[in-house]
Amino acid sequence: MNKNIETRVLNVTECFLENNTTIREISNVFGFGKSTIHLDLTMRLSQINPALANKVKAILDKHKKEKHITGGNATKEKYARLKENS
């Protein structure tokens, strides 16, 4: 694997673990697409550092389980703001 890609993967992973953010937020910070970041955190990281990949996988699984709740809360807040402004 290219050394630049390895460095990017490790930087992305470090930021992801320190801040416990979403893939979307990480992609905005680093300027890469969500697909690239997801690929970095899942497939490429497992080739570079399997132990670290397991930690990341646990967080990604947690995010996946909670995404319907987060989306529901965002929608609820959106309609509450619209009702206030009316």
Sequence and secondary structure as in RCSB ss.txt:
>XXXX:A:sequence
MNKNIETRVLNVTECFLENNTTIREISNVFGFGKSTIHLDLTMRLSQINPALANKVKAILDKHKKEKHITGGNAT
KEKYARLKENS
>XXXX:A:secstr
  HHHHHHHHHHHHHHHHHT  HHHHHHHHT  HHHHHHIIIIIHHHH HHHHHHHHHHHHHHHHHHHHHHHHHH
HHHHHHHHHH 
